[in-house]
Amino acid sequence: MLRFTTREDNGVLVVAFEATDENVGEWQTTHRDLLYRLIETRPDGRVALDLSDVNYLASSEIGFLVTIKRRLDRRQGRLVLFGVGPYIQEIFQTMNLVKILDIAPDFTQALARLGDGKAGK
């Protein structure tokens, strides 16, 4: 299961994920919906996802990340992942997700890829 916190940095919504062993099904569903709404209603569609504290992703969690990407794409937003460990990077490679997910090595480069928000996508 994934938990997450959010913060803003230079207009970019930064979502930090953290793996947990807790059974947080209802909590997670509610918070996923809240995150989807937050992403879809923010005037600035730039989002950085921090996976630094995640060593494993279940298929439902990968689906969650792809859904975030699709929702941002629909509103001409931009998503960059960072802090992706070697195991998860390998999963993304195997699933061919590296073709649709923008993955930066660290937060600084993620922010650079997201730019200042004025140029659009």
Residue frames as qw, qx, qy, qz and C-alpha x, y, z in Angstrom:
[[0.000, 0.887, 0.462, 0.000, 0.00, 0.00, 0.00],
 [0.401, 0.305, -0.011, 0.864, 1.08, 3.57, -0.63],
 [0.183, -0.838, -0.376, 0.350, 0.57, 6.59, 1.54],
 [0.464, 0.425, 0.162, 0.760, 1.39, 10.06, 0.33],
 [0.186, -0.732, -0.271, 0.597, 1.81, 13.63, 1.45],
 [0.447, 0.698, 0.310, 0.466, 1.65, 16.75, -0.66],
 [0.304, -0.674, -0.061, 0.671, 3.41, 20.08, -0.64],
 [0.506, 0.839, 0.171, 0.107, 3.98, 22.89, -3.09],
 [0.553, -0.460, 0.253, 0.647, 7.35, 24.07, -4.37],
 [0.056, -0.329, 0.398, 0.855, 7.57, 26.95, -6.88],
 [0.595, 0.263, -0.107, -0.752, 3.99, 26.29, -8.03],
 [0.530, 0.173, -0.803, -0.212, 4.63, 22.57, -8.53],
 [0.826, -0.367, 0.136, -0.405, 2.54, 20.08, -6.57],
 [0.264, 0.439, -0.848, 0.134, 5.00, 17.62, -5.04],
 [0.887, -0.258, -0.030, -0.383, 3.51, 14.28, -3.98],
 [0.054, 0.516, -0.833, 0.191, 5.79, 12.16, -1.79],
 [0.881, -0.120, -0.328, -0.320, 4.83, 8.50, -1.69],
 [0.178, -0.483, 0.789, -0.335, 5.77, 6.13, 1.09],
 [0.611, -0.051, -0.761, -0.212, 5.22, 2.37, 1.22],
 [0.442, -0.345, 0.541, -0.627, 3.34, 0.95, 4.18],
 [0.183, -0.001, -0.982, -0.051, 2.39, -2.56, 5.24],
 [0.309, 0.229, 0.586, -0.713, -0.84, -1.36, 6.82],
 [0.144, 0.460, 0.819, 0.310, -4.16, -2.37, 5.35],
 [0.032, 0.438, 0.197, -0.877, -5.41, 1.08, 4.51],
 [0.241, 0.357, 0.785, 0.445, -7.88, 0.21, 1.75],
 [0.012, 0.854, 0.519, 0.027, -10.66, 2.67, 2.61],
 [0.286, -0.793, 0.063, 0.534, -8.20, 5.39, 3.64],
 [0.374, -0.215, 0.577, 0.694, -6.26, 4.89, 0.45],
 [0.226, 0.548, 0.705, 0.390, -9.34, 5.01, -1.79],
 [0.096, -0.921, -0.342, 0.164, -10.54, 8.21, -0.14],
 [0.318, -0.728, 0.236, 0.559, -7.14, 9.87, -0.36],
 [0.413, 0.076, 0.659, 0.624, -6.61, 8.77, -3.95],
 [0.149, 0.758, 0.586, 0.245, -9.88, 10.47, -4.86],
 [0.223, -0.914, -0.097, 0.325, -8.80, 13.59, -2.98],
 [0.422, -0.429, 0.461, 0.652, -5.48, 13.60, -4.84],
 [0.346, 0.395, 0.686, 0.503, -7.25, 13.18, -8.19],
 [0.007, 0.905, 0.422, 0.045, -9.50, 16.16, -7.36],
 [0.361, -0.780, 0.124, 0.496, -6.54, 18.23, -6.21],
 [0.440, -0.133, 0.590, 0.664, -4.68, 17.52, -9.45],
 [0.233, 0.530, 0.686, 0.440, -7.72, 18.27, -11.60],
 [0.092, -0.919, -0.381, -0.037, -8.64, 21.54, -9.88],
 [0.484, -0.562, 0.090, 0.664, -5.22, 23.17, -9.43],
 [0.389, 0.882, -0.016, -0.265, -4.63, 26.10, -11.74],
 [0.117, 0.701, -0.686, -0.158, -1.03, 24.91, -12.23],
 [0.965, 0.088, -0.045, -0.245, -0.97, 21.43, -13.75],
 [0.463, 0.554, -0.656, 0.219, 2.67, 20.64, -12.92],
 [0.843, -0.462, 0.146, -0.235, 3.15, 17.66, -10.61],
 [0.327, 0.535, -0.762, 0.163, 6.28, 15.92, -9.34],
 [0.913, -0.319, -0.110, -0.230, 5.95, 12.46, -7.77],
 [0.031, -0.664, 0.706, -0.246, 8.60, 11.45, -5.26],
 [0.947, -0.068, -0.262, -0.174, 9.15, 7.69, -5.10],
 [0.200, 0.632, -0.652, 0.367, 12.32, 7.86, -2.96],
 [0.387, -0.297, 0.717, -0.497, 10.73, 5.93, -0.08],
 [0.880, 0.188, 0.153, -0.408, 9.11, 3.25, -2.26],
 [0.214, -0.447, 0.841, 0.217, 10.83, -0.07, -2.99],
 [0.163, 0.200, 0.947, 0.193, 7.90, -1.97, -4.47],
 [0.434, 0.174, -0.022, -0.884, 4.71, -1.14, -6.38],
 [0.475, 0.269, 0.828, -0.129, 1.70, -3.42, -6.69],
 [0.225, 0.332, 0.670, 0.625, -0.14, -3.43, -10.01],
 [0.083, -0.846, -0.526, -0.031, -2.94, -1.29, -8.52],
 [0.335, -0.766, 0.010, 0.548, -0.37, 1.30, -7.46],
 [0.331, -0.103, 0.551, 0.759, 1.19, 1.36, -10.91],
 [0.084, 0.612, 0.693, 0.372, -2.32, 1.85, -12.27],
 [0.232, -0.863, -0.319, 0.315, -2.76, 4.74, -9.83],
 [0.338, -0.516, 0.282, 0.735, 0.39, 6.44, -11.20],
 [0.219, 0.190, 0.693, 0.660, -0.74, 5.94, -14.79],
 [0.039, -0.775, -0.624, -0.088, -4.17, 7.37, -13.92],
 [0.260, -0.782, -0.075, 0.562, -2.52, 10.46, -12.46],
 [0.296, -0.230, 0.523, 0.765, -0.55, 10.85, -15.70],
 [0.120, 0.449, 0.751, 0.469, -3.67, 10.49, -17.85],
 [0.128, -0.850, -0.484, 0.165, -5.66, 12.97, -15.76],
 [0.273, -0.669, 0.139, 0.677, -2.86, 15.50, -16.05],
 [0.277, 0.015, 0.662, 0.696, -2.55, 14.91, -19.79],
 [0.086, 0.672, 0.710, 0.192, -6.28, 15.62, -20.22],
 [0.112, -0.953, -0.232, 0.158, -5.82, 19.09, -18.75],
 [0.547, 0.721, -0.169, 0.390, -2.48, 19.78, -20.49],
 [0.541, -0.789, 0.283, -0.060, -0.60, 19.30, -17.23],
 [0.547, 0.566, -0.598, 0.153, 2.81, 17.78, -16.79],
 [0.864, -0.477, 0.122, -0.101, 4.04, 14.91, -14.57],
 [0.463, 0.583, -0.628, 0.226, 7.61, 14.04, -13.65],
 [0.896, -0.427, -0.118, 0.001, 8.60, 11.19, -11.33],
 [0.278, 0.701, -0.557, 0.349, 11.83, 11.27, -9.35],
 [0.395, -0.468, 0.689, -0.388, 13.62, 9.20, -6.74],
 [0.935, 0.134, -0.107, -0.310, 12.80, 6.02, -8.66],
 [0.533, -0.525, 0.662, 0.046, 14.92, 3.15, -7.34],
 [0.093, 0.378, -0.823, -0.413, 16.53, 0.52, -9.56],
 [0.221, 0.204, 0.951, -0.073, 13.88, -2.16, -8.90],
 [0.365, 0.684, 0.459, -0.434, 10.96, 0.12, -9.75],
 [0.207, 0.664, -0.416, -0.587, 12.87, 1.50, -12.74],
 [0.059, -0.156, 0.947, 0.276, 13.22, -2.09, -13.96],
 [0.307, 0.475, 0.789, -0.241, 9.48, -2.65, -13.52],
 [0.320, 0.761, 0.085, -0.558, 8.75, 0.51, -15.52],
 [0.091, 0.503, -0.704, -0.493, 11.18, -0.67, -18.23],
 [0.181, 0.072, 0.978, 0.079, 9.62, -4.14, -18.37],
 [0.285, 0.631, 0.667, -0.274, 6.12, -2.68, -18.62],
 [0.382, 0.402, 0.404, 0.728, 7.30, -0.17, -21.25],
 [0.174, -0.889, -0.404, 0.129, 6.08, 2.67, -19.02],
 [0.440, -0.459, 0.140, 0.759, 9.31, 4.60, -19.57],
 [0.237, 0.315, 0.556, 0.732, 7.81, 5.63, -22.90],
 [0.187, -0.742, -0.460, -0.451, 4.95, 7.49, -21.22],
 [0.554, -0.793, -0.181, 0.177, 6.39, 8.44, -17.81],
 [0.330, 0.778, -0.291, 0.449, 8.95, 11.22, -17.51],
 [0.833, -0.486, -0.161, 0.209, 11.48, 10.04, -14.90],
 [0.182, 0.849, -0.336, 0.366, 14.11, 12.41, -13.50],
 [0.655, 0.099, -0.634, 0.398, 16.99, 11.26, -11.29],
 [0.312, -0.283, -0.557, 0.716, 16.29, 13.80, -8.53],
 [0.026, 0.794, 0.517, -0.317, 14.02, 16.61, -7.36],
 [0.104, -0.639, 0.197, 0.736, 16.14, 19.41, -8.82],
 [0.056, -0.108, 0.747, 0.654, 16.01, 17.87, -12.29],
 [0.071, 0.553, 0.830, 0.032, 12.29, 17.12, -11.93],
 [0.009, 0.805, 0.279, -0.524, 11.64, 20.81, -11.22],
 [0.089, -0.472, 0.468, 0.742, 13.83, 21.81, -14.16],
 [0.092, 0.171, 0.873, 0.448, 11.85, 19.53, -16.49],
 [0.027, 0.701, 0.699, -0.141, 8.58, 20.99, -15.23],
 [0.268, 0.415, 0.193, 0.848, 9.79, 24.52, -15.91],
 [0.014, 0.055, 0.357, -0.932, 8.08, 27.66, -14.68],
 [0.252, 0.498, 0.783, -0.275, 4.60, 26.74, -15.88],
 [0.249, 0.666, 0.019, -0.703, 4.33, 29.61, -18.36],
 [0.138, 0.385, -0.707, -0.576, 5.37, 27.73, -21.49],
 [0.853, 0.100, -0.039, -0.511, 2.68, 25.05, -21.21],
 [0.946, -0.107, 0.305, -0.021, 3.35, 21.46, -22.07]]
